[in-house]
């Protein structure tokens, strides 16, 4: 990935609420892997820490990180140019 | 001195106008400490074979949760088990708040009601007596209005009331029972009330609820309360479940226009988050159950609207009238939810029968003349008119009031293919074509298409691309069913499920503090498994057979289009393999099933 590109992290639920917008643009050089992407998200949006992400970027259950709204991914997985990572949480039951 | 725990059973016969109160044996509570396990056990003992759900012989079995009225947070709830007029099978449904605690404050663990009153009746119950009170003046009122009127008549502002609205009186098969603004929702318990000419149950008086080990109780309750105020429940406190709509739309799992699509172009206009994000246009009210720190309910009304009509914005309700009816008008969706609450209608089923009607009109199976209005997807005015007609059981609404399975059977002409239900219960708002384990959970659920008796979508969502064997998916389904049965027995709200490090052992510790005895993870698991087995056994006596565990044909025949789940559909052979694996996994309870 080139340095002039960014990966757009889509935010839903608590993540969107805490950041106050629906997306975070992460510089591509900081988003080679899912773990790196989330660490950069913490740096850009520290409000996520404690409710959505740990300080090291690990999602706090039951928050998920999915690629393209569908595939669950792990910290070491690579993020490519065409990926659309989504940080989201589902709420059901009662 | 050992405290006298609330372990009495009150049995009422509306036909004979008699009642009796007795102490349940301690052994009953060893196997069924409360909630759903106890309500189902009482139903199990009273259902010998097929019966008319709207006949006097169908019992209403209430059981308080073992923590109701105690310091345990998010646990003041009760269960209600009866035979559903919508499915003809068991309906175990839950509600919460002050009425649940009032049962135990009167020393009651359970309440069973049979028979049929001659005229509309309210039961007024205190610690020493039961009054059969004429309620004809309350005919046609909402549950909330009936509760206020009864408190006023009795001069008792602390009386706790559960009641039905006009839809229950008119025997709408998916009408609810309401107390304290909460509903025992799905499956039509409101119609069972209505068929018994039972308008309301008033609970008066009572003392403190004793617990077995007050010191341990305070320590454990405090720990759970602190956790329930932390990040694990933030999504419910801050956003409510309505935030699911954007998420499911993004995942391509948002059932749209009667499950004909799985993404909705109007999501941004109709998501309840829009109301929260628009404080200049909407007022938000927070609400919730008694002794619950989460207060998950987010009610909204236009700033220039009538604040008495602030509508709950739960995901399932807003989905049912938004995406599932193709309506992208948030105000109309909130109006629909508010109307259902006032009439006493289950929102999922109401939205389901209307979405089916709209699809049948669009396909030419139903005419506007027959329906009484040209009800097409996206038509908010038609949607609201049909809600009114269903609640009144008038015109085409009288047919819809019988549920989508019965309505489709009468309309025919291919409309059955678009009737989205399982065993007669309308489908909830998660797209099964992208969630195979969830599809299994829906198909085998004893209650019909219910998403709350097994959170089987969890496996699919956390690892959607993983390959699991049928046995692994079946095992996950069984584990989730038993897990849900434990929660529904303890009647802890599932919204605090992430607040436990080790649910089974921590919950057993809480239970021992509340009711005494030697509870551990193993015997709590046994209680959950027995509760499930009793439900299946009741269903077998009511006529259920394994071949009834089917899902709508559309889920197998129509692939999803658009979005991340594009191309997905259920495979009949796959679901059959999952069901066989599930049956093997449940084999140790097979004797109870086939007898």
Contacts between the chains, C-beta under 8 A, distances in Angstrom:
chain1	res1	chain2	res2	distance
A	10	B	250	7.0
A	12	B	243	7.3
A	12	B	246	5.5
A	12	B	247	4.9
A	12	B	250	6.6
A	13	B	235	5.7
A	13	B	239	6.1
A	13	B	243	4.6
A	13	B	246	7.7
A	13	B	247	6.3
A	14	B	234	5.6
A	14	B	235	5.2
A	14	B	238	6.6
A	14	B	239	6.7
A	14	B	243	7.9
A	17	B	238	6.0
A	17	B	239	6.2
A	50	B	231	6.0
A	51	B	231	4.4
A	51	B	234	5.2
A	52	B	231	7.8
A	60	B	231	5.9
A	61	B	232	7.9
A	61	B	498	6.2
A	62	B	232	7.9
A	62	B	498	5.8
A	64	B	461	7.0
A	64	B	462	6.8
A	66	B	251	7.3
A	66	B	464	7.8
A	68	B	564	5.6
A	69	B	250	4.4
A	69	B	251	4.7
A	69	B	252	6.5
A	69	B	563	7.5
A	69	B	564	4.4
A	70	B	251	6.2
A	70	B	252	7.0
A	70	B	464	5.9
A	70	B	465	7.6
A	70	B	564	3.7
A	70	B	565	6.9
A	71	B	464	6.2
A	71	B	465	5.0
A	72	B	461	7.6
A	72	B	462	5.8
A	72	B	463	5.2
A	72	B	464	6.0
A	72	B	465	7.3
A	86	B	250	6.0
A	88	B	247	4.8
A	88	B	250	7.1
A	88	B	251	8.0
A	89	B	235	5.4
A	89	B	243	7.8
A	89	B	247	7.3
A	90	B	244	5.9
A	90	B	247	5.9
A	90	B	248	7.7
A	90	B	461	6.5
A	91	B	235	4.9
A	91	B	236	6.0
A	91	B	239	7.4
A	91	B	240	7.5
A	91	B	241	4.5
A	91	B	243	6.3
A	91	B	244	5.8
A	91	B	315	7.2
A	91	B	495	7.7
A	92	B	241	6.4
A	92	B	244	6.8
A	92	B	315	7.1
A	92	B	430	8.0
A	92	B	451	6.5
A	92	B	452	7.6
A	92	B	455	7.0
A	92	B	457	8.0
A	92	B	494	8.0
A	93	B	452	6.2
A	93	B	455	6.8
A	93	B	493	7.6
A	93	B	494	3.1
A	93	B	495	5.8
A	93	B	497	6.7
A	94	B	241	7.7
A	94	B	296	7.5
A	94	B	452	6.9
A	94	B	493	6.2
A	94	B	494	5.9
A	94	B	495	6.1
